[in-house]
Amino acid sequence: MGTPTGVDEYLAGLPVRQRAVLQRLRETIGAAAPRATETISYNMPTFRLDGRFLVSFAAFKNHCSLFPASQAVLEAHGKELEPYFSGKGTLRFTVDEPIPTVLVRKIVRIRIRELTEDS
């Protein structure tokens, strides 16, 4: 697959199970951040709020990742994130054990708060 031009194209290029998990993730993020816009950045689906990075996600061979890129997210939900934490700002999960929807909503709310407080 070449460089995708949009999130739909990105998802269409994935295996069925990864596509389903990431589509659910996409819907959860979109519902938690209805003013956010979708784009492709660094070849990954990315949500931006008022032009600023909110979160992104991606599929890899044996896992998927969510990139909240935020110390505040890690500080607020460190214990809940431990099973997924894979380095600075990266949460790693599998299609068999995706990040719970409730936790994704919490992450997005913190990121929105960070962005709106920084404005």
Secondary structure, 3 states (H helix, E strand, C coil): CCCCCCHHHHHHCCCHHHHHHHHHHHHHHHHHCCCCEEEEECCEEEEEECCEEEEEEEECCCCEEEECCCHHHHHHHHHHHCCCECCCCCEEECCCCCCCHHHHHHHHHHHHHHHHHHC
